Amino acid sequence: MTNDLIIIEKVNHIGKIIFNNAPLNILTIGMMEQINEALEDFLEDESLKAVIFDHNGKAFSAGVDIGDHMGDKAPKMIKEFHGIFRKLNKLKCPTIASVKGAALGGGCEIAIFCDIVLTSDKAKFGQPEIKVGVFPPIAVIAFPQIIGNKKAFELIMLGEIIDANEAHRLGISNYVFPFDLYNQKFAKYIESFNNLSTIVLQYSKKAFNRALGIDFETKLDEIEEFYLKELMSTHDANEGLQSFLEKRSPNWQNR
């Protein structure tokens, strides 16, 4: 089913959300609403063995629309964007990100939040939000769990973009496939789920998450409030976003 900005599929007990806002799959509020609607449906489907995030266009996603970060749109954007992760956190089946191109900003956060990340050798990852005066709330929670505090801090503080091989070395992705063979390799990997028990997959994921002992909802609530009430009240956060829209260098005032 095509829902304008995304395509939703269910085949052989595998759910799929395909970003369809090519070429960069910028995450607008409208697109996030459609993703949340799809996830609501997947949450009610007890037969799913996995949910895949895939993409048309050259980028997995270059992130959230900068204009949606600003003014009256910001609370709505945060509500819809973080709604995606609240639903993913509740999803019983494994989640898989299929990243053939760049996953930046909010796109990177969706990818790394998935249980499994498969990439082509042309993939890139990064959280460049710091360069436009904000920070990535989901990555602040997820990156330290995946790659440890030191490198997570550096990636978030400097906004560095890394290639597929470095992402794999750090543990961000599970496999890197050659771009020309990607679809073939990805399909073969997904076949692994076909002969597995749905209920056992669900309980195994539940046990894994219990062992991690992360209270994601509480952490996200705290960081979300900090982001909206403190960060977005500063001059520099608004200046950074505005300067990006106006294609100029930001005039930081450190306040």
Backbone torsions as a table, in degrees:
resi	resn	phi	psi	omega
1	MET	NA	129.8	176.7
2	THR	-94.8	128.8	-179.4
3	ASN	-119.5	44.1	176.6
4	ASP	74.9	-77.0	-175.0
5	LEU	-93.0	-11.4	173.7
6	ILE	-137.9	160.6	172.1
7	ILE	-117.5	132.6	-177.0
8	ILE	-113.3	130.1	179.4
9	GLU	-132.3	150.9	168.2
10	LYS	-137.6	112.3	-179.2
11	VAL	-137.2	126.5	177.8
12	ASN	52.6	44.4	177.0
13	HIS	64.9	22.1	173.9
14	ILE	-114.8	122.0	175.7
15	GLY	-91.0	147.1	-178.8
16	LYS	-140.8	134.6	171.4
17	ILE	-116.0	117.1	-178.3
18	ILE	-108.0	117.9	176.8
19	PHE	-66.2	129.7	-171.6
20	ASN	-129.6	33.3	179.2
21	ASN	-111.6	55.4	-175.0
22	ALA	-64.1	155.8	6.3
23	PRO	-87.2	-21.5	-171.4
24	LEU	-102.2	-7.2	179.9
25	ASN	51.5	47.6	174.9
26	ILE	-60.6	132.5	-176.7
27	LEU	-86.6	98.1	174.2
28	THR	-85.0	166.8	176.5
29	ILE	-58.3	-42.0	179.2
30	GLY	-61.3	-39.9	178.7
31	MET	-67.1	-40.6	177.9
32	MET	-62.5	-39.3	177.6
33	GLU	-60.2	-41.6	179.1
34	GLN	-67.0	-39.4	177.1
35	ILE	-62.7	-43.3	179.6
36	ASN	-63.3	-38.9	177.6
37	GLU	-63.0	-42.7	178.4
38	ALA	-63.0	-42.7	-179.6
39	LEU	-66.5	-35.1	175.6
40	GLU	-58.3	-43.8	178.3
41	ASP	-64.7	-43.6	-180.0
42	PHE	-64.5	-33.8	179.1
43	LEU	-62.9	-29.0	-178.6
44	GLU	-87.6	-7.7	-176.4
45	ASP	-97.6	102.2	-177.4
46	GLU	-75.4	-6.4	-175.6
47	SER	-90.2	-6.3	-173.7
48	LEU	-73.4	133.1	175.7
49	LYS	-93.5	-21.9	178.3
50	ALA	-165.9	157.2	172.0
51	VAL	-124.4	129.2	-176.7
52	ILE	-111.2	136.3	166.8
53	PHE	-102.6	120.8	-179.7
54	ASP	-129.5	-177.8	-177.1
55	HIS	-154.0	145.1	162.0
56	ASN	-92.5	159.7	-178.2
57	GLY	87.6	170.6	-172.5
58	LYS	-76.2	-23.7	-179.1
59	ALA	-108.8	142.3	169.0
60	PHE	-58.4	-56.0	168.9
61	SER	-171.0	132.8	178.0
62	ALA	-87.3	8.1	172.8
63	GLY	111.7	-174.1	-177.0
64	VAL	-78.0	141.6	176.5
65	ASP	-53.4	121.3	-177.2
66	ILE	-58.3	-38.8	179.5
67	GLY	-60.1	-28.7	-179.7
68	ASP	-78.6	-7.3	174.8
69	HIS	-80.1	-14.8	-163.5
70	MET	-106.5	151.9	172.0
71	GLY	57.8	-138.4	-176.8
72	ASP	-68.2	-17.0	-179.2
73	LYS	-76.0	-24.3	-172.2
74	ALA	-57.8	-49.5	179.7
75	PRO	-61.2	-39.2	178.2
76	LYS	-64.9	-43.0	179.1
77	MET	-60.7	-47.8	-179.7
78	ILE	-61.1	-42.5	179.9
79	LYS	-59.7	-47.8	-178.3
80	GLU	-70.8	-43.5	-178.0
81	PHE	-64.9	-48.9	-179.8
82	HIS	-70.2	-23.3	173.6
83	GLY	-59.3	-34.3	177.3
84	ILE	-59.2	-44.4	-175.8
85	PHE	-76.7	-33.1	175.5
86	ARG	-63.0	-38.6	178.1
87	LYS	-72.8	-42.1	177.1
88	LEU	-59.8	-36.9	179.7
89	ASN	-65.0	-27.1	-179.3
90	LYS	-92.5	-13.4	-176.3
91	LEU	-65.9	129.5	-174.0
92	LYS	-77.3	-31.1	-175.5
93	CYS	-89.6	162.1	176.3
94	PRO	-61.2	149.4	176.8
95	THR	-117.5	143.5	-173.8
96	ILE	-133.0	129.3	174.4
97	ALA	-100.3	129.6	177.1
98	SER	-107.8	102.4	-170.1
99	VAL	-113.7	102.6	-179.3
100	LYS	-95.5	-20.8	-179.7
101	GLY	-131.7	-145.5	-175.8
102	ALA	-75.9	135.8	171.6
103	ALA	-122.2	100.7	-173.2
104	LEU	-123.0	151.3	176.0
105	GLY	56.5	-128.5	179.4
106	GLY	-60.9	-29.2	175.6
107	GLY	-65.8	-40.0	175.6
108	CYS	-63.4	-40.4	-178.9
109	GLU	-63.6	-41.7	177.3
110	ILE	-63.0	-44.2	-178.8
111	ALA	-61.6	-51.6	-173.8
112	ILE	-70.9	-20.4	179.3
113	PHE	-76.6	-19.5	177.6
114	CYS	-68.0	154.7	-177.1
115	ASP	-69.0	-34.3	-178.8
116	ILE	-130.5	137.9	178.3
117	VAL	-126.0	120.3	177.2
118	LEU	-114.1	134.0	-175.3
119	THR	-131.9	160.7	165.6
120	SER	-87.9	169.5	178.7
121	ASP	-76.0	0.1	175.5
122	LYS	-100.9	2.3	-178.6
123	ALA	-70.5	152.9	174.1
124	LYS	-138.9	150.9	179.4
125	PHE	-132.2	146.1	175.9
126	GLY	-179.7	155.9	176.4
127	GLN	-121.4	80.6	-175.6
128	PRO	-83.5	13.6	-175.5
129	GLU	-55.9	-35.1	-177.0
130	ILE	-56.9	-28.8	-177.0
131	LYS	-74.7	-16.5	175.7
132	VAL	-114.3	19.3	168.7
133	GLY	89.7	13.7	177.5
134	VAL	-133.8	-178.0	176.9
135	PHE	-133.0	162.0	-177.2
136	PRO	-94.9	102.8	-174.4
137	PRO	-57.4	-41.7	-178.1
138	ILE	-68.1	-43.2	179.7
139	ALA	-63.6	-34.0	177.0
140	VAL	-57.7	-35.2	178.5
141	ILE	-83.3	-45.4	-169.0
142	ALA	-82.1	-41.3	-174.7
143	PHE	-57.9	-46.5	-179.9
144	PRO	-59.7	-33.3	178.3
145	GLN	-67.2	-33.6	-174.2
146	ILE	-85.2	-46.0	-169.4
147	ILE	-122.0	1.1	-179.9
148	GLY	90.5	161.0	-171.0
149	ASN	-65.6	-43.1	-171.6
150	LYS	-63.9	-53.2	-178.0
151	LYS	-70.7	-35.7	177.1
152	ALA	-60.4	-45.0	178.9
153	PHE	-59.5	-45.4	-178.5
154	GLU	-63.3	-45.9	-178.7
155	LEU	-62.3	-37.4	-179.1
156	ILE	-78.2	-40.2	-177.4
157	MET	-72.3	-34.5	-175.9
158	LEU	-101.5	-13.9	179.7
159	GLY	67.7	28.9	-176.9
160	GLU	-68.0	141.6	174.7
161	ILE	-105.2	129.6	-176.7
162	ILE	-116.4	154.6	-178.6
163	ASP	-87.0	178.4	-173.7
164	ALA	-62.0	-40.5	-177.7
165	ASN	-68.3	-39.5	177.1
166	GLU	-67.4	-39.4	177.5
167	ALA	-61.0	-40.8	178.7
168	HIS	-66.8	-41.9	179.3
169	ARG	-60.2	-36.5	-179.3
170	LEU	-79.3	-11.3	-179.4
171	GLY	93.0	11.9	178.8
172	ILE	-74.0	-34.4	179.6
173	SER	-120.3	159.0	179.3
174	ASN	-88.5	-41.8	-179.8
175	TYR	-142.3	150.1	171.2
176	VAL	-117.9	118.1	179.8
177	PHE	-105.8	146.4	174.4
178	PRO	-57.6	137.2	-175.3
179	PHE	-54.6	-43.3	-176.4
180	ASP	-68.2	-22.2	-179.7
181	LEU	-108.0	6.8	-168.8
182	TYR	-57.7	-51.6	-175.5
183	ASN	-60.3	-39.4	178.6
184	GLN	-65.1	-47.5	-179.5
185	LYS	-65.5	-40.7	-179.7
186	PHE	-63.8	-46.7	-179.2
187	ALA	-59.8	-40.5	178.9
188	LYS	-64.7	-39.5	178.7
189	TYR	-62.7	-44.5	-177.2
190	ILE	-65.5	-27.4	177.0
191	GLU	-58.7	-24.3	-179.5
192	SER	-58.1	-27.7	-177.5
193	PHE	-80.7	-17.7	-171.2
194	ASN	-62.6	-35.9	-175.5
195	ASN	-97.3	11.4	-179.0
196	LEU	-99.7	152.2	178.1
197	SER	-74.1	129.7	178.9
198	THR	-60.5	-46.6	-176.0
199	ILE	-67.3	-35.9	178.8
200	VAL	-69.3	-38.5	174.4
201	LEU	-58.3	-43.9	-178.0
202	GLN	-64.8	-45.5	-179.6
203	TYR	-69.2	-33.9	178.6
204	SER	-65.6	-41.6	177.0
205	LYS	-64.9	-40.7	179.4
206	LYS	-61.3	-42.8	179.1
207	ALA	-64.6	-41.5	179.7
208	PHE	-60.4	-46.3	-179.2
209	ASN	-67.3	-34.8	176.2
210	ARG	-64.7	-39.3	-179.7
211	ALA	-65.6	-33.0	177.3
212	LEU	-66.7	-33.1	176.0
213	GLY	65.3	31.8	-178.2
214	ILE	-97.0	122.3	175.4
215	ASP	-88.1	79.2	-173.2
216	PHE	-60.6	-44.8	-175.9
217	GLU	-59.6	-45.1	-178.9
218	THR	-65.2	-44.4	178.9
219	LYS	-61.7	-43.2	-178.6
220	LEU	-65.8	-40.6	177.5
221	ASP	-57.5	-45.2	-178.2
222	GLU	-65.5	-45.2	-177.6
223	ILE	-71.2	-36.1	177.6
224	GLU	-60.9	-45.6	179.1
225	GLU	-63.8	-42.1	178.3
226	PHE	-61.4	-43.1	-179.1
227	TYR	-61.6	-50.3	-174.4
228	LEU	-75.2	-40.4	-172.6
229	LYS	-89.0	-28.8	-177.2
230	GLU	-108.7	-58.5	-178.6
231	LEU	-58.4	-49.0	-174.3
232	MET	-74.6	-3.0	174.0
233	SER	-91.8	-3.7	-179.8
234	THR	-84.7	154.4	175.7
235	HIS	-63.1	-45.8	-170.4
236	ASP	-67.5	-33.5	176.8
237	ALA	-61.9	-46.2	-179.8
238	ASN	-70.5	-36.6	177.5
239	GLU	-64.9	-41.8	-179.5
240	GLY	-62.2	-44.1	179.5
241	LEU	-67.3	-43.4	-179.0
242	GLN	-65.0	-39.9	-179.8
243	SER	-65.7	-34.2	176.6
244	PHE	-63.8	-45.0	179.5
245	LEU	-63.8	-34.3	-178.2
246	GLU	-89.8	2.3	177.2
247	LYS	56.0	49.6	178.0
248	ARG	-137.8	167.0	176.7
249	SER	-73.9	141.2	-179.7
250	PRO	-70.8	148.0	175.2
251	ASN	-103.6	83.2	-176.4
252	TRP	-67.4	136.3	175.9
253	GLN	-118.7	3.6	176.4
254	ASN	56.6	38.1	176.2
255	ARG	-148.6	NA	NA
